[in-house]
């Protein structure tokens, strides 16, 4: 019996519908699934409904991009787990971010046209299919049209910072984002801390403690790109500093074919107790 508390649907940059993701969870023996699309909660309600039909526990979630000064190419994402997807304050903020994503996509297309890699707005709209526009949608089109040889090239040389079609993304500040998740009844978890790109564990630990002072509840300890040693360090760090632990594959479907639902790159093992502890913590903070 597996759990996966970090997954994406085609409501953001995944390739499966919310219902199809839940169906795959059932087939993959994933009994607890969190839908955590980028800057949208549109997939949560249909996924929860499908889970109730077929016997998969589905948790409403979201993944937010955070503006924060980090080394090199580091980036900070925040997961909201156990959120109420109908929360008005959260949806108002996400609507603003979604509009900014659309505008960013339009600007990227203008820059691509200038370097002889034209993509029509209608083509992008068809790929996004009503979801939240993201770089993976554009990379998939660049590959389809033969403009690039690999997705890595698209993310780094074309759309990455310093690339010919780079456009920065609108992000939330950390403390307001944590507060927003709490307002929606959720648990605020630092996603894939490996992506912060700090040079050593103590430096990362100091930063996470700053996040905790802002209200952070937990850390994604178990993750597809975390090796045994980093996972162990995060586990011990959370125990020592009274932080909740979470874990997920960051499954996107065929756009990231190396990541398997509930198993990551094949060796991800998330103890079921992780979900039980998070659920208890959530009940504790929302019961008064």
Secondary structure as UniProt FT lines:
FT   STRAND          2..7
FT   TURN            10..13
FT   HELIX           18..27
FT   TURN            28..29
FT   STRAND          30..35
FT   HELIX           42..54
FT   STRAND          57..67
FT   TURN            72..73
FT   STRAND          76..81
FT   TURN            85..86
FT   HELIX           88..114
FT   TURN            115..116
FT   HELIX           121..128
FT   TURN            129..130
FT   HELIX           135..144
FT   TURN            145..146
FT   HELIX           151..153
FT   HELIX           154..158
FT   TURN            161..162
FT   TURN            164..165
FT   STRAND          172..173
FT   HELIX           174..183
FT   TURN            184..185
FT   STRAND          187..190
FT   HELIX           193..196
FT   HELIX           201..213
FT   TURN            214..215
FT   STRAND          218..223
FT   TURN            224..225
FT   HELIX           228..240
FT   TURN            241..242
FT   STRAND          244..248
FT   HELIX           254..256
FT   TURN            257..258
FT   TURN            261..263
FT   TURN            265..267
FT   HELIX           272..286
//
